[in-house]
């Protein structure tokens, strides 16, 4: 959002999962991931409203 990239979001706190995407490459650091199950996190899903890219070339797919 800070970079003017049009991403879906609603609550901006990581609970509603409107912003859920899958990290295809790179790394995303999330301070709060309460909206995701352990399985979703293990499978690479992230919440873009609370996540920040932590590696150059990070790619996130949004459904």
LINQUILIN-V577698 format. One record per run of one state. SS is the DSSP state (a for helix, b for strand, c for the rest). FROM is the first residue (numbers start at 1). TO is the last residue. Records with the same first field share a line. If there is no record, write none. Layout:
SS=FROM-TO, FROM-TO
This chain:
c=1-19, 26-27, 31-37, 43-44, 48-50, 54-58, 63-63
b=20-25, 28-30, 45-47, 51-53, 59-62
a=38-42
